[in-house]
Amino acid sequence: MSTPTTPCCSSDPCLGAQQTAHTMNRMALVPNQETPFLMPPYILEPAMEAYDQETPCRESTILCSEAYILIEQQNFKGMSQGNVATWLWNGFRSSLQPDGGCRVNTDTLFSLLAFISDT
């Protein structure tokens, strides 16, 4: 079932509208075989530049730190941290509140979880 997306209010800015993360943070961590799946710096840094991009009002998101825990628990395929970040990249959003930490779109996260937990 697909949720219809309504563009953000034309005259009123959407309260809580979120922006996607700036590309300079894409290569925040380069994992290798010896490195365990560590929480990447972009999850810990609440201040992130953002694109001016229109996003749907009331988009469902989850804190990156909570998404990290779910990914760590469900990564049965052993997907690398770089590939996880690439999969989620377009779903990253800036914080809803100052010092609130980044967020990730839940649809994007759930598609990743379905893929990495399928054995």
Helices and strands as residue ranges (DSSP letters): G 23-25, H 41-44, E 61-63, H 64-74, H 81-88, G 89-91, E 92-93, E 103-105, H 106-117
